[in-house]
Amino acid sequence: MPLYIQSLEIIEKVYGSEHLKIAEICTDLADVYRKLANYDNALSYSMRASNIGELHLGKEHPDVAEGYNSLGLIYKAKGQLNEAEEIIRRAIDIVER
């Protein structure tokens, strides 16, 4: 895990804090934290990745929908089923268009 965080810090210095490369690393970190059942950190990194994706790609992009799905899985794991359903429905709506 420390290497992921170290790479995130380096890439932030090189590209800035809102570059799509940052979103990729945040997505990876969120996935690792989710698998470790550290849902608060997973949610934080997943939200950051989604926000960056929305900024660069728009809220209707398939990659952003994938990020929403990941957020939904984290909410589900946390037992926040209403939030999970809402964000997963948003992802489905994007993919179905």
C-alpha positions as CSV (number, residue, x, y, z in Angstrom):
1,M,0.0,0.0,0.0
2,P,2.8,2.5,0.8
3,L,4.0,2.3,-2.8
4,Y,0.6,3.2,-4.2
5,I,0.4,6.2,-1.9
6,Q,4.0,7.2,-2.8
7,S,3.2,6.9,-6.5
8,L,0.1,9.0,-6.0
9,E,2.2,11.7,-4.3
10,I,4.8,11.7,-7.1
11,I,2.2,11.8,-9.9
12,E,0.4,14.7,-8.1
13,K,3.6,16.7,-8.1
14,V,4.2,16.0,-11.8
15,Y,0.7,16.3,-13.3
16,G,-1.3,18.1,-10.6
17,S,-4.0,16.9,-8.3
18,E,-6.8,16.6,-10.9
19,H,-5.1,14.7,-13.7
20,L,-6.7,11.5,-15.0
21,K,-3.6,9.5,-13.9
22,I,-4.5,10.5,-10.3
23,A,-8.0,9.1,-10.9
24,E,-6.5,5.8,-12.0
25,I,-4.4,5.5,-8.9
26,C,-7.2,6.5,-6.6
27,T,-9.4,3.8,-8.3
28,D,-6.7,1.2,-7.6
29,L,-6.3,2.4,-4.0
30,A,-10.1,2.3,-3.5
31,D,-10.2,-1.2,-4.8
32,V,-7.5,-2.4,-2.5
33,Y,-9.0,-0.7,0.6
34,R,-12.4,-2.2,-0.3
35,K,-10.9,-5.7,-0.5
36,L,-9.3,-5.0,2.9
37,A,-12.7,-4.0,4.3
38,N,-11.4,-0.5,5.0
39,Y,-14.5,1.1,3.6
40,D,-13.9,4.7,4.7
41,N,-10.6,4.9,2.9
42,A,-12.1,3.1,-0.1
43,L,-15.0,5.5,-0.3
44,S,-12.7,8.5,0.0
45,Y,-10.4,7.4,-2.9
46,S,-13.3,6.2,-5.0
47,M,-15.1,9.6,-4.6
48,R,-11.9,11.4,-5.6
49,A,-11.5,9.3,-8.7
50,S,-15.1,9.8,-9.6
51,N,-14.9,13.6,-9.2
52,I,-11.8,13.7,-11.4
53,G,-13.5,11.6,-14.0
54,E,-16.5,13.8,-14.0
55,L,-14.3,16.9,-14.4
56,H,-12.5,15.5,-17.4
57,L,-14.9,13.2,-19.1
58,G,-18.3,14.5,-18.0
59,K,-21.0,12.8,-15.9
60,E,-22.3,10.7,-18.8
61,H,-19.1,8.9,-19.8
62,P,-18.9,5.1,-19.5
63,D,-15.7,5.3,-17.4
64,V,-17.5,7.6,-15.0
65,A,-20.3,5.0,-14.8
66,E,-17.7,2.4,-13.9
67,G,-16.6,4.7,-11.1
68,Y,-20.2,5.1,-9.9
69,N,-20.5,1.3,-9.8
70,S,-17.4,1.0,-7.7
71,L,-18.8,3.6,-5.3
72,G,-22.0,1.6,-5.1
73,L,-20.2,-1.5,-4.2
74,I,-18.4,0.3,-1.3
75,Y,-21.7,1.8,-0.1
76,K,-23.2,-1.7,-0.2
77,A,-20.3,-3.1,1.8
78,K,-20.8,-0.4,4.4
79,G,-24.5,-1.3,4.7
80,Q,-25.6,2.0,3.1
81,L,-28.0,0.4,0.8
82,N,-30.0,3.5,-0.3
83,E,-26.8,5.3,-1.3
84,A,-25.6,2.1,-3.1
85,E,-28.9,1.7,-5.0
86,E,-28.9,5.4,-6.0
87,I,-25.4,5.5,-7.4
88,I,-25.6,2.1,-9.1
89,R,-28.9,3.2,-10.8
90,R,-27.0,6.3,-12.1
91,A,-24.3,4.0,-13.5
92,I,-26.9,1.8,-15.2
93,D,-28.6,4.8,-16.7
94,I,-25.4,6.0,-18.3
95,V,-24.5,2.6,-19.7
96,E,-28.0,2.1,-21.1
97,R,-27.9,5.3,-23.1
